[in-house]
Amino acid sequence: MNTDYLRAVTSLGDEWHLSAVYLPSVMRRTLRLLIRLVGDLRSSMSLLSDTDCDAVDRWRTQLGYPPGFACLGFSAWLANNDTDDKTVVLSGPPLNISRVTAIYAALTDCQDLFANLSCLYSDVNSTSFSRRPVSDFMRTLLETRSGNFSFDNVTRRQVIPAELCPTAVDHSCFTARSAAAYVRVLSAYVTVHLAAYVFYRAVSVPGNDLIVSRSQSRLALGDGQYGSGILEHYADAASASSYSPLVVTYNCYDAILAVSNGHWHCK
């Protein structure tokens, strides 16, 4: 049982929010991989704007898809998933490269991607995915999924258009008729579909899920990510001061005896 995972989920509230804090880092790495595969950002955004799932999914292995996952791009996912809001969204302005780029700029926390491509490489030297506080954009999508979002709230109503429209004053990509439907569709895509992709890459693949397998040495000493191993104890808990650095790492048998007060036995 992975206590680090339980601690993270408990502190954030649920697995949706755990995926949300990893999402910008995962999507930055995904776009970097896609750019490497196809040559440049515009070609990558063209694929993510394509309604054909195979446009991007041909690289499912390189992009690290979870089992059974398909249609990474927003346009392809929307084209292949019927919802009550789909017709309303598709009846509005077309989902061209500009609008789709704005979606991924918001998801990666990289505003104006074409002018600031370097943002995608801000964590290129990191060996693991980084976690960061959930943005207002992501929080709105999460609240929409949970049913706590009201489109009548003026502040919340402006968050999505402000992120996705070309300029702060030009909200032409939203109409009064399609705005609420667009937010609901985008919320489903991000907090259900992309969340599964993000969770798989950031949590499952590195082996940080709820149930994990660890060597005895990793259990004893820790993996260097979140703290010390679970088998570390003060050599003399009754007398060791709170400032004492002295610890002893028990082997499997000693550890069971130490934490069970003699009630468990090794066989």
MODELLER restraints for C-alpha pairs under 7 A, 6 or more apart:
rsr = mdl.restraints
at = mdl.atoms
rsr.add(forms.Gaussian(group=physical.xy_distance, feature=features.Distance(at['CA:1:A'], at['CA:210:A']), mean=5.93, stdev=0.5))
rsr.add(forms.Gaussian(group=physical.xy_distance, feature=features.Distance(at['CA:1:A'], at['CA:211:A']), mean=4.90, stdev=0.5))
rsr.add(forms.Gaussian(group=physical.xy_distance, feature=features.Distance(at['CA:1:A'], at['CA:212:A']), mean=6.47, stdev=0.5))
rsr.add(forms.Gaussian(group=physical.xy_distance, feature=features.Distance(at['CA:2:A'], at['CA:209:A']), mean=6.83, stdev=0.5))
rsr.add(forms.Gaussian(group=physical.xy_distance, feature=features.Distance(at['CA:2:A'], at['CA:210:A']), mean=5.14, stdev=0.5))
rsr.add(forms.Gaussian(group=physical.xy_distance, feature=features.Distance(at['CA:2:A'], at['CA:211:A']), mean=5.79, stdev=0.5))
rsr.add(forms.Gaussian(group=physical.xy_distance, feature=features.Distance(at['CA:2:A'], at['CA:212:A']), mean=6.23, stdev=0.5))
rsr.add(forms.Gaussian(group=physical.xy_distance, feature=features.Distance(at['CA:5:A'], at['CA:208:A']), mean=6.49, stdev=0.5))
rsr.add(forms.Gaussian(group=physical.xy_distance, feature=features.Distance(at['CA:5:A'], at['CA:209:A']), mean=6.21, stdev=0.5))
rsr.add(forms.Gaussian(group=physical.xy_distance, feature=features.Distance(at['CA:5:A'], at['CA:210:A']), mean=5.86, stdev=0.5))
rsr.add(forms.Gaussian(group=physical.xy_distance, feature=features.Distance(at['CA:6:A'], at['CA:210:A']), mean=6.92, stdev=0.5))
rsr.add(forms.Gaussian(group=physical.xy_distance, feature=features.Distance(at['CA:9:A'], at['CA:15:A']), mean=5.92, stdev=0.5))
rsr.add(forms.Gaussian(group=physical.xy_distance, feature=features.Distance(at['CA:9:A'], at['CA:18:A']), mean=6.17, stdev=0.5))
rsr.add(forms.Gaussian(group=physical.xy_distance, feature=features.Distance(at['CA:12:A'], at['CA:18:A']), mean=6.42, stdev=0.5))
rsr.add(forms.Gaussian(group=physical.xy_distance, feature=features.Distance(at['CA:16:A'], at['CA:191:A']), mean=6.53, stdev=0.5))
rsr.add(forms.Gaussian(group=physical.xy_distance, feature=features.Distance(at['CA:16:A'], at['CA:195:A']), mean=6.79, stdev=0.5))
rsr.add(forms.Gaussian(group=physical.xy_distance, feature=features.Distance(at['CA:19:A'], at['CA:195:A']), mean=5.49, stdev=0.5))
rsr.add(forms.Gaussian(group=physical.xy_distance, feature=features.Distance(at['CA:19:A'], at['CA:198:A']), mean=5.94, stdev=0.5))
rsr.add(forms.Gaussian(group=physical.xy_distance, feature=features.Distance(at['CA:19:A'], at['CA:199:A']), mean=5.38, stdev=0.5))
rsr.add(forms.Gaussian(group=physical.xy_distance, feature=features.Distance(at['CA:20:A'], at['CA:134:A']), mean=6.44, stdev=0.5))
rsr.add(forms.Gaussian(group=physical.xy_distance, feature=features.Distance(at['CA:21:A'], at['CA:131:A']), mean=5.04, stdev=0.5))
rsr.add(forms.Gaussian(group=physical.xy_distance, feature=features.Distance(at['CA:21:A'], at['CA:132:A']), mean=5.22, stdev=0.5))
rsr.add(forms.Gaussian(group=physical.xy_distance, feature=features.Distance(at['CA:21:A'], at['CA:133:A']), mean=6.00, stdev=0.5))
rsr.add(forms.Gaussian(group=physical.xy_distance, feature=features.Distance(at['CA:21:A'], at['CA:134:A']), mean=5.66, stdev=0.5))
rsr.add(forms.Gaussian(group=physical.xy_distance, feature=features.Distance(at['CA:22:A'], at['CA:129:A']), mean=6.58, stdev=0.5))
rsr.add(forms.Gaussian(group=physical.xy_distance, feature=features.Distance(at['CA:22:A'], at['CA:130:A']), mean=6.21, stdev=0.5))
rsr.add(forms.Gaussian(group=physical.xy_distance, feature=features.Distance(at['CA:22:A'], at['CA:131:A']), mean=4.99, stdev=0.5))
rsr.add(forms.Gaussian(group=physical.xy_distance, feature=features.Distance(at['CA:22:A'], at['CA:198:A']), mean=6.91, stdev=0.5))
rsr.add(forms.Gaussian(group=physical.xy_distance, feature=features.Distance(at['CA:22:A'], at['CA:202:A']), mean=6.81, stdev=0.5))
rsr.add(forms.Gaussian(group=physical.xy_distance, feature=features.Distance(at['CA:23:A'], at['CA:198:A']), mean=5.89, stdev=0.5))
rsr.add(forms.Gaussian(group=physical.xy_distance, feature=features.Distance(at['CA:24:A'], at['CA:107:A']), mean=5.63, stdev=0.5))
rsr.add(forms.Gaussian(group=physical.xy_distance, feature=features.Distance(at['CA:24:A'], at['CA:108:A']), mean=4.13, stdev=0.5))
rsr.add(forms.Gaussian(group=physical.xy_distance, feature=features.Distance(at['CA:24:A'], at['CA:109:A']), mean=6.22, stdev=0.5))
rsr.add(forms.Gaussian(group=physical.xy_distance, feature=features.Distance(at['CA:25:A'], at['CA:108:A']), mean=6.78, stdev=0.5))
rsr.add(forms.Gaussian(group=physical.xy_distance, feature=features.Distance(at['CA:25:A'], at['CA:129:A']), mean=5.68, stdev=0.5))
rsr.add(forms.Gaussian(group=physical.xy_distance, feature=features.Distance(at['CA:25:A'], at['CA:130:A']), mean=5.81, stdev=0.5))
rsr.add(forms.Gaussian(group=physical.xy_distance, feature=features.Distance(at['CA:26:A'], at['CA:129:A']), mean=6.38, stdev=0.5))
rsr.add(forms.Gaussian(group=physical.xy_distance, feature=features.Distance(at['CA:26:A'], at['CA:198:A']), mean=6.19, stdev=0.5))
rsr.add(forms.Gaussian(group=physical.xy_distance, feature=features.Distance(at['CA:27:A'], at['CA:108:A']), mean=5.87, stdev=0.5))
rsr.add(forms.Gaussian(group=physical.xy_distance, feature=features.Distance(at['CA:28:A'], at['CA:108:A']), mean=5.63, stdev=0.5))
rsr.add(forms.Gaussian(group=physical.xy_distance, feature=features.Distance(at['CA:28:A'], at['CA:120:A']), mean=5.19, stdev=0.5))
rsr.add(forms.Gaussian(group=physical.xy_distance, feature=features.Distance(at['CA:30:A'], at['CA:63:A']), mean=6.28, stdev=0.5))
rsr.add(forms.Gaussian(group=physical.xy_distance, feature=features.Distance(at['CA:32:A'], at['CA:120:A']), mean=6.82, stdev=0.5))
rsr.add(forms.Gaussian(group=physical.xy_distance, feature=features.Distance(at['CA:33:A'], at['CA:63:A']), mean=6.86, stdev=0.5))
rsr.add(forms.Gaussian(group=physical.xy_distance, feature=features.Distance(at['CA:34:A'], at['CA:44:A']), mean=6.14, stdev=0.5))
rsr.add(forms.Gaussian(group=physical.xy_distance, feature=features.Distance(at['CA:35:A'], at['CA:41:A']), mean=5.69, stdev=0.5))
rsr.add(forms.Gaussian(group=physical.xy_distance, feature=features.Distance(at['CA:35:A'], at['CA:44:A']), mean=5.92, stdev=0.5))
rsr.add(forms.Gaussian(group=physical.xy_distance, feature=features.Distance(at['CA:38:A'], at['CA:44:A']), mean=6.53, stdev=0.5))
rsr.add(forms.Gaussian(group=physical.xy_distance, feature=features.Distance(at['CA:45:A'], at['CA:97:A']), mean=6.03, stdev=0.5))
rsr.add(forms.Gaussian(group=physical.xy_distance, feature=features.Distance(at['CA:45:A'], at['CA:101:A']), mean=6.13, stdev=0.5))
rsr.add(forms.Gaussian(group=physical.xy_distance, feature=features.Distance(at['CA:46:A'], at['CA:97:A']), mean=5.92, stdev=0.5))
rsr.add(forms.Gaussian(group=physical.xy_distance, feature=features.Distance(at['CA:47:A'], at['CA:55:A']), mean=5.70, stdev=0.5))
rsr.add(forms.Gaussian(group=physical.xy_distance, feature=features.Distance(at['CA:47:A'], at['CA:56:A']), mean=5.97, stdev=0.5))
rsr.add(forms.Gaussian(group=physical.xy_distance, feature=features.Distance(at['CA:48:A'], at['CA:56:A']), mean=6.88, stdev=0.5))
rsr.add(forms.Gaussian(group=physical.xy_distance, feature=features.Distance(at['CA:48:A'], at['CA:73:A']), mean=4.35, stdev=0.5))
rsr.add(forms.Gaussian(group=physical.xy_distance, feature=features.Distance(at['CA:48:A'], at['CA:74:A']), mean=6.50, stdev=0.5))
rsr.add(forms.Gaussian(group=physical.xy_distance, feature=features.Distance(at['CA:48:A'], at['CA:75:A']), mean=6.73, stdev=0.5))
rsr.add(forms.Gaussian(group=physical.xy_distance, feature=features.Distance(at['CA:49:A'], at['CA:73:A']), mean=6.64, stdev=0.5))
rsr.add(forms.Gaussian(group=physical.xy_distance, feature=features.Distance(at['CA:49:A'], at['CA:74:A']), mean=6.92, stdev=0.5))
rsr.add(forms.Gaussian(group=physical.xy_distance, feature=features.Distance(at['CA:49:A'], at['CA:75:A']), mean=5.30, stdev=0.5))
rsr.add(forms.Gaussian(group=physical.xy_distance, feature=features.Distance(at['CA:49:A'], at['CA:95:A']), mean=6.91, stdev=0.5))
rsr.add(forms.Gaussian(group=physical.xy_distance, feature=features.Distance(at['CA:49:A'], at['CA:96:A']), mean=6.40, stdev=0.5))
rsr.add(forms.Gaussian(group=physical.xy_distance, feature=features.Distance(at['CA:49:A'], at['CA:97:A']), mean=5.88, stdev=0.5))
rsr.add(forms.Gaussian(group=physical.xy_distance, feature=features.Distance(at['CA:49:A'], at['CA:100:A']), mean=6.07, stdev=0.5))
rsr.add(forms.Gaussian(group=physical.xy_distance, feature=features.Distance(at['CA:50:A'], at['CA:75:A']), mean=5.98, stdev=0.5))
rsr.add(forms.Gaussian(group=physical.xy_distance, feature=features.Distance(at['CA:50:A'], at['CA:76:A']), mean=6.04, stdev=0.5))
rsr.add(forms.Gaussian(group=physical.xy_distance, feature=features.Distance(at['CA:51:A'], at['CA:75:A']), mean=5.04, stdev=0.5))
rsr.add(forms.Gaussian(group=physical.xy_distance, feature=features.Distance(at['CA:51:A'], at['CA:76:A']), mean=3.85, stdev=0.5))
rsr.add(forms.Gaussian(group=physical.xy_distance, feature=features.Distance(at['CA:51:A'], at['CA:79:A']), mean=5.93, stdev=0.5))
rsr.add(forms.Gaussian(group=physical.xy_distance, feature=features.Distance(at['CA:52:A'], at['CA:76:A']), mean=5.42, stdev=0.5))
rsr.add(forms.Gaussian(group=physical.xy_distance, feature=features.Distance(at['CA:53:A'], at['CA:70:A']), mean=6.95, stdev=0.5))
rsr.add(forms.Gaussian(group=physical.xy_distance, feature=features.Distance(at['CA:53:A'], at['CA:71:A']), mean=4.66, stdev=0.5))
rsr.add(forms.Gaussian(group=physical.xy_distance, feature=features.Distance(at['CA:53:A'], at['CA:76:A']), mean=5.20, stdev=0.5))
rsr.add(forms.Gaussian(group=physical.xy_distance, feature=features.Distance(at['CA:56:A'], at['CA:72:A']), mean=6.95, stdev=0.5))
rsr.add(forms.Gaussian(group=physical.xy_distance, feature=features.Distance(at['CA:57:A'], at['CA:70:A']), mean=6.67, stdev=0.5))
rsr.add(forms.Gaussian(group=physical.xy_distance, feature=features.Distance(at['CA:57:A'], at['CA:71:A']), mean=6.47, stdev=0.5))
rsr.add(forms.Gaussian(group=physical.xy_distance, feature=features.Distance(at['CA:57:A'], at['CA:72:A']), mean=6.96, stdev=0.5))
rsr.add(forms.Gaussian(group=physical.xy_distance, feature=features.Distance(at['CA:64:A'], at['CA:201:A']), mean=6.81, stdev=0.5))
rsr.add(forms.Gaussian(group=physical.xy_distance, feature=features.Distance(at['CA:65:A'], at['CA:197:A']), mean=6.50, stdev=0.5))
rsr.add(forms.Gaussian(group=physical.xy_distance, feature=features.Distance(at['CA:66:A'], at['CA:197:A']), mean=6.26, stdev=0.5))
rsr.add(forms.Gaussian(group=physical.xy_distance, feature=features.Distance(at['CA:66:A'], at['CA:200:A']), mean=5.98, stdev=0.5))
rsr.add(forms.Gaussian(group=physical.xy_distance, feature=features.Distance(at['CA:71:A'], at['CA:77:A']), mean=5.02, stdev=0.5))
rsr.add(forms.Gaussian(group=physical.xy_distance, feature=features.Distance(at['CA:74:A'], at['CA:189:A']), mean=6.99, stdev=0.5))
rsr.add(forms.Gaussian(group=physical.xy_distance, feature=features.Distance(at['CA:85:A'], at['CA:181:A']), mean=5.19, stdev=0.5))
rsr.add(forms.Gaussian(group=physical.xy_distance, feature=features.Distance(at['CA:85:A'], at['CA:185:A']), mean=6.63, stdev=0.5))
rsr.add(forms.Gaussian(group=physical.xy_distance, feature=features.Distance(at['CA:88:A'], at['CA:178:A']), mean=5.87, stdev=0.5))
rsr.add(forms.Gaussian(group=physical.xy_distance, feature=features.Distance(at['CA:88:A'], at['CA:181:A']), mean=6.70, stdev=0.5))
rsr.add(forms.Gaussian(group=physical.xy_distance, feature=features.Distance(at['CA:89:A'], at['CA:178:A']), mean=5.88, stdev=0.5))
rsr.add(forms.Gaussian(group=physical.xy_distance, feature=features.Distance(at['CA:89:A'], at['CA:181:A']), mean=6.45, stdev=0.5))
rsr.add(forms.Gaussian(group=physical.xy_distance, feature=features.Distance(at['CA:89:A'], at['CA:182:A']), mean=5.73, stdev=0.5))
rsr.add(forms.Gaussian(group=physical.xy_distance, feature=features.Distance(at['CA:92:A'], at['CA:178:A']), mean=6.74, stdev=0.5))
rsr.add(forms.Gaussian(group=physical.xy_distance, feature=features.Distance(at['CA:93:A'], at['CA:173:A']), mean=6.21, stdev=0.5))
rsr.add(forms.Gaussian(group=physical.xy_distance, feature=features.Distance(at['CA:99:A'], at['CA:164:A']), mean=6.83, stdev=0.5))
rsr.add(forms.Gaussian(group=physical.xy_distance, feature=features.Distance(at['CA:102:A'], at['CA:164:A']), mean=5.06, stdev=0.5))
rsr.add(forms.Gaussian(group=physical.xy_distance, feature=features.Distance(at['CA:103:A'], at['CA:164:A']), mean=6.05, stdev=0.5))
rsr.add(forms.Gaussian(group=physical.xy_distance, feature=features.Distance(at['CA:105:A'], at['CA:111:A']), mean=5.24, stdev=0.5))
rsr.add(forms.Gaussian(group=physical.xy_distance, feature=features.Distance(at['CA:105:A'], at['CA:112:A']), mean=6.53, stdev=0.5))
rsr.add(forms.Gaussian(group=physical.xy_distance, feature=features.Distance(at['CA:105:A'], at['CA:113:A']), mean=5.92, stdev=0.5))
rsr.add(forms.Gaussian(group=physical.xy_distance, feature=features.Distance(at['CA:106:A'], at['CA:163:A']), mean=6.35, stdev=0.5))
rsr.add(forms.Gaussian(group=physical.xy_distance, feature=features.Distance(at['CA:110:A'], at['CA:119:A']), mean=5.72, stdev=0.5))
rsr.add(forms.Gaussian(group=physical.xy_distance, feature=features.Distance(at['CA:110:A'], at['CA:120:A']), mean=6.91, stdev=0.5))
rsr.add(forms.Gaussian(group=physical.xy_distance, feature=features.Distance(at['CA:129:A'], at['CA:202:A']), mean=6.19, stdev=0.5))
rsr.add(forms.Gaussian(group=physical.xy_distance, feature=features.Distance(at['CA:137:A'], at['CA:159:A']), mean=6.17, stdev=0.5))
rsr.add(forms.Gaussian(group=physical.xy_distance, feature=features.Distance(at['CA:137:A'], at['CA:160:A']), mean=6.25, stdev=0.5))
rsr.add(forms.Gaussian(group=physical.xy_distance, feature=features.Distance(at['CA:140:A'], at['CA:156:A']), mean=6.74, stdev=0.5))
rsr.add(forms.Gaussian(group=physical.xy_distance, feature=features.Distance(at['CA:141:A'], at['CA:187:A']), mean=4.62, stdev=0.5))
rsr.add(forms.Gaussian(group=physical.xy_distance, feature=features.Distance(at['CA:142:A'], at['CA:187:A']), mean=6.83, stdev=0.5))
rsr.add(forms.Gaussian(group=physical.xy_distance, feature=features.Distance(at['CA:142:A'], at['CA:191:A']), mean=6.46, stdev=0.5))
rsr.add(forms.Gaussian(group=physical.xy_distance, feature=features.Distance(at['CA:143:A'], at['CA:149:A']), mean=5.03, stdev=0.5))
rsr.add(forms.Gaussian(group=physical.xy_distance, feature=features.Distance(at['CA:144:A'], at['CA:184:A']), mean=6.50, stdev=0.5))
rsr.add(forms.Gaussian(group=physical.xy_distance, feature=features.Distance(at['CA:144:A'], at['CA:187:A']), mean=6.42, stdev=0.5))
rsr.add(forms.Gaussian(group=physical.xy_distance, feature=features.Distance(at['CA:145:A'], at['CA:187:A']), mean=6.20, stdev=0.5))
rsr.add(forms.Gaussian(group=physical.xy_distance, feature=features.Distance(at['CA:145:A'], at['CA:188:A']), mean=6.81, stdev=0.5))
rsr.add(forms.Gaussian(group=physical.xy_distance, feature=features.Distance(at['CA:151:A'], at['CA:157:A']), mean=5.43, stdev=0.5))
rsr.add(forms.Gaussian(group=physical.xy_distance, feature=features.Distance(at['CA:151:A'], at['CA:180:A']), mean=6.52, stdev=0.5))
rsr.add(forms.Gaussian(group=physical.xy_distance, feature=features.Distance(at['CA:161:A'], at['CA:171:A']), mean=5.95, stdev=0.5))
rsr.add(forms.Gaussian(group=physical.xy_distance, feature=features.Distance(at['CA:161:A'], at['CA:174:A']), mean=6.84, stdev=0.5))
rsr.add(forms.Gaussian(group=physical.xy_distance, feature=features.Distance(at['CA:162:A'], at['CA:168:A']), mean=5.41, stdev=0.5))
rsr.add(forms.Gaussian(group=physical.xy_distance, feature=features.Distance(at['CA:165:A'], at['CA:171:A']), mean=5.40, stdev=0.5))
rsr.add(forms.Gaussian(group=physical.xy_distance, feature=features.Distance(at['CA:165:A'], at['CA:173:A']), mean=5.89, stdev=0.5))
rsr.add(forms.Gaussian(group=physical.xy_distance, feature=features.Distance(at['CA:203:A'], at['CA:209:A']), mean=5.58, stdev=0.5))
rsr.add(forms.Gaussian(group=physical.xy_distance, feature=features.Distance(at['CA:218:A'], at['CA:229:A']), mean=6.83, stdev=0.5))
rsr.add(forms.Gaussian(group=physical.xy_distance, feature=features.Distance(at['CA:219:A'], at['CA:229:A']), mean=5.29, stdev=0.5))
rsr.add(forms.Gaussian(group=physical.xy_distance, feature=features.Distance(at['CA:219:A'], at['CA:230:A']), mean=5.96, stdev=0.5))
rsr.add(forms.Gaussian(group=physical.xy_distance, feature=features.Distance(at['CA:219:A'], at['CA:231:A']), mean=6.79, stdev=0.5))
rsr.add(forms.Gaussian(group=physical.xy_distance, feature=features.Distance(at['CA:220:A'], at['CA:229:A']), mean=4.62, stdev=0.5))
rsr.add(forms.Gaussian(group=physical.xy_distance, feature=features.Distance(at['CA:220:A'], at['CA:230:A']), mean=5.81, stdev=0.5))
rsr.add(forms.Gaussian(group=physical.xy_distance, feature=features.Distance(at['CA:220:A'], at['CA:231:A']), mean=4.74, stdev=0.5))
rsr.add(forms.Gaussian(group=physical.xy_distance, feature=features.Distance(at['CA:220:A'], at['CA:232:A']), mean=6.66, stdev=0.5))
rsr.add(forms.Gaussian(group=physical.xy_distance, feature=features.Distance(at['CA:220:A'], at['CA:249:A']), mean=6.47, stdev=0.5))
rsr.add(forms.Gaussian(group=physical.xy_distance, feature=features.Distance(at['CA:221:A'], at['CA:228:A']), mean=5.83, stdev=0.5))
rsr.add(forms.Gaussian(group=physical.xy_distance, feature=features.Distance(at['CA:221:A'], at['CA:229:A']), mean=4.29, stdev=0.5))
rsr.add(forms.Gaussian(group=physical.xy_distance, feature=features.Distance(at['CA:222:A'], at['CA:228:A']), mean=4.70, stdev=0.5))
rsr.add(forms.Gaussian(group=physical.xy_distance, feature=features.Distance(at['CA:222:A'], at['CA:229:A']), mean=3.74, stdev=0.5))
rsr.add(forms.Gaussian(group=physical.xy_distance, feature=features.Distance(at['CA:231:A'], at['CA:249:A']), mean=5.85, stdev=0.5))
rsr.add(forms.Gaussian(group=physical.xy_distance, feature=features.Distance(at['CA:231:A'], at['CA:250:A']), mean=6.14, stdev=0.5))
rsr.add(forms.Gaussian(group=physical.xy_distance, feature=features.Distance(at['CA:231:A'], at['CA:255:A']), mean=6.33, stdev=0.5))
rsr.add(forms.Gaussian(group=physical.xy_distance, feature=features.Distance(at['CA:232:A'], at['CA:247:A']), mean=6.25, stdev=0.5))
rsr.add(forms.Gaussian(group=physical.xy_distance, feature=features.Distance(at['CA:232:A'], at['CA:248:A']), mean=6.00, stdev=0.5))
rsr.add(forms.Gaussian(group=physical.xy_distance, feature=features.Distance(at['CA:232:A'], at['CA:249:A']), mean=5.04, stdev=0.5))
rsr.add(forms.Gaussian(group=physical.xy_distance, feature=features.Distance(at['CA:233:A'], at['CA:247:A']), mean=5.46, stdev=0.5))
rsr.add(forms.Gaussian(group=physical.xy_distance, feature=features.Distance(at['CA:233:A'], at['CA:248:A']), mean=5.81, stdev=0.5))
rsr.add(forms.Gaussian(group=physical.xy_distance, feature=features.Distance(at['CA:233:A'], at['CA:249:A']), mean=6.83, stdev=0.5))
rsr.add(forms.Gaussian(group=physical.xy_distance, feature=features.Distance(at['CA:234:A'], at['CA:240:A']), mean=6.70, stdev=0.5))
rsr.add(forms.Gaussian(group=physical.xy_distance, feature=features.Distance(at['CA:234:A'], at['CA:246:A']), mean=6.27, stdev=0.5))
rsr.add(forms.Gaussian(group=physical.xy_distance, feature=features.Distance(at['CA:234:A'], at['CA:247:A']), mean=4.57, stdev=0.5))
rsr.add(forms.Gaussian(group=physical.xy_distance, feature=features.Distance(at['CA:234:A'], at['CA:248:A']), mean=6.27, stdev=0.5))
rsr.add(forms.Gaussian(group=physical.xy_distance, feature=features.Distance(at['CA:235:A'], at['CA:246:A']), mean=6.68, stdev=0.5))
rsr.add(forms.Gaussian(group=physical.xy_distance, feature=features.Distance(at['CA:235:A'], at['CA:247:A']), mean=5.42, stdev=0.5))
rsr.add(forms.Gaussian(group=physical.xy_distance, feature=features.Distance(at['CA:235:A'], at['CA:248:A']), mean=5.46, stdev=0.5))
rsr.add(forms.Gaussian(group=physical.xy_distance, feature=features.Distance(at['CA:253:A'], at['CA:266:A']), mean=6.24, stdev=0.5))
rsr.add(forms.Gaussian(group=physical.xy_distance, feature=features.Distance(at['CA:256:A'], at['CA:264:A']), mean=6.69, stdev=0.5))
rsr.add(forms.Gaussian(group=physical.xy_distance, feature=features.Distance(at['CA:257:A'], at['CA:264:A']), mean=6.58, stdev=0.5))
